[in-house]
Amino acid sequence: MTSSSPHGWPSCGHEAGIATDSVGCRGRRLPGRIACLAHVSEGERSDYFSTLSSGADIDHRGTPFTEQLLTDLLGALTVPAGPPRLGHALFDRAEFSDDVRFDGVEFSGDAHFDETEFRGEVHFDGAIFSGNIHFNGAGFSGDAWFRRAVFERAVVVGPLRCTGMLDLSEAVFGSPVTIEAAAASVRCRRTQWVSTAVLRLRHAAVDLSDAVLEHPVTLASASRPFTERNGFQLAEPNLPVRQVRVMSLRGVDAAHLVLSDIDLSECRFAGTIHLDQLRLEGRYRLAATPSGLRRRGMWPVRWTPRRTMAEEHYWRAARRVGAEGWSPAPEGEEVLMPTALAPVYRQLRKAFEDGKHEPGAADFYYGEMEMRRHADDIPWGERSLLTVYWLLSGYGMRASRAFGWLLLAMMTTVLAMMLWGLPQSDIKSAHTGTLTGRIMTMTTETPDPVNPNGSYPTRLSTERFDKSLRVVLNSVIFRSSGQDLTTTGTYVEMASRLSEPVLLGLAVVGIRSRVKR
């Protein structure tokens, strides 16, 4: 049975094909035959294979393939002791019902897989694409493996759909390329980009471990579904709806990396080279501290909201105390200690500071100081100072904490002044004089302040409160109140004039860290 084709090539029209529509199989007829490769007789297929040789051009658009049929085709394009070699290969709108293996195949011409459907796993390991490769609208229902594949002149790969994992590990891209894919996960371990590249992805969890970036590479999350060449949007069935996530940057030279609209909440940063030169653009997300009240030992605590690294989550979750709410490390993932995490936070802080994002840098400064406070290679004395710094003001990052301590210190000083600092009564100077001839000598005697001797409730009067408050307010700005004080009050005022301005300064620094541009 033959039919005129609506597909742009003479189609088979066989009604029993795997890829059928209203006019039957859409597979392209073999030269001189009335059916496609899948539906010709065994003899006709053998005759066709005999006409092929290594490097031949092939056209099997719309053809339904089984695993065995593809194996036979590639076998006809293989020379002894060599890999299969194709010239221009046309597989547009073909359908592969089984697992597909193009391992080691050399595509010396352009390879076309536009709108091709792959129902099983697809293997292009070790494959070499010397010309352009076209996957516009291609769909992969399983995993797609391109490990160690070489893309010599690929300009655009995709847009394609992959409901499994798109594995580009150890692949080499020799020219500027744009990769567009909607995938569940994308693995680029030790992938090498010799030239510039743009990866526009949707939904994917991306692993860039040890990737080699010789020129600027941009990884961006596409906000809208991709548009195919025919103008329709690329379908995205069975894909999780989420922001693109980067899972690891270990071993990557981040000096050439730009991340745009990326979720970094699960990203492992430790081991990244030149992390301080990483560029973040658009809307990105990092891991956060646990929200709400959490238990830390026997006491409920509330963690200060801030951006964190996933590695800090792993370390805190592995501790016996204070682990509630922190995400544990995935199975097999090494838990790094604070000694190793402090320099990572330091580099992230510098990256944000260079990008003029001071509030974001403040979070990483806080994380750096936290790791230093817990690091076992820091001397005990230094860690004690850091603990005091953290307790008083959150390393100068938490204005509310410093204001709280300032208020408490002022209240304590006021109370101490009312109870012990102010004398029992106002000091009255006594003046005496002696007249000798025409000379008068005056003497002023000021008695020592008398410690209050009444009961404590009687000392808490409005008058004593007013005097005590003036002493405290003056001490905050390093001024003496001019009030006569008892010996105890003098020392309390000295301590107040030393500590309270420091707390006020820490509060100002904390505010500045959040509003600095």
Sequence and secondary structure as in RCSB ss.txt:
>XXXX:A:sequence
MTSSSPHGWPSCGHEAGIATDSVGCRGRRLPGRIACLAHVSEGERSDYFSTLSSGADIDHRGTPFTEQLLTDLLG
ALTVPAGPPRLGHALFDRAEFSDDVRFDGVEFSGDAHFDETEFRGEVHFDGAIFSGNIHFNGAGFSGDAWFRRAV
FERAVVVGPLRCTGMLDLSEAVFGSPVTIEAAAASVRCRRTQWVSTAVLRLRHAAVDLSDAVLEHPVTLASASRP
FTERNGFQLAEPNLPVRQVRVMSLRGVDAAHLVLSDIDLSECRFAGTIHLDQLRLEGRYRLAATPSGLRRRGMWP
VRWTPRRTMAEEHYWRAARRVGAEGWSPAPEGEEVLMPTALAPVYRQLRKAFEDGKHEPGAADFYYGEMEMRRHA
DDIPWGERSLLTVYWLLSGYGMRASRAFGWLLLAMMTTVLAMMLWGLPQSDIKSAHTGTLTGRIMTMTTETPDPV
NPNGSYPTRLSTERFDKSLRVVLNSVIFRSSGQDLTTTGTYVEMASRLSEPVLLGLAVVGIRSRVKR
>XXXX:A:secstr
     SSSS B   TT SSEETTEE  B  TT SS TTTS HHHHHHHHHT  TTEEEE TT EE HHHHHHHHH
HTB TTS BEEEEEE TT EE S EE TT EE S EE TT EE S EE TT EE S EE TT EESS EE TT E
ESS  EEEEEEEEEEEE TT EE S EEEEEEEEEEE TT EESS EEEEEES EEE TT EESS EEEEE SS 
 B TTS B   TT      EEEE TT BGGGEEEES B TT B TT BTGGG EEESS B EE   SEEEETTEE
EE    EE HHHHHHHHTSSSS TTS    TT     HHHHHHHHHHHHHHHHHTT HHHHHHHHHHHHHHHHH 
TTS HHHHHHHHHHHHHHTTTT HHHHHHHHHHHHHHHHHHIIIIIS SS    EEEEEEETTEEEEEEE     
   S HHHH  HHHHHHHHHHHHHHHTT        HHHHHHHHHHHHHHHHHHHHHHHHHHHHH  
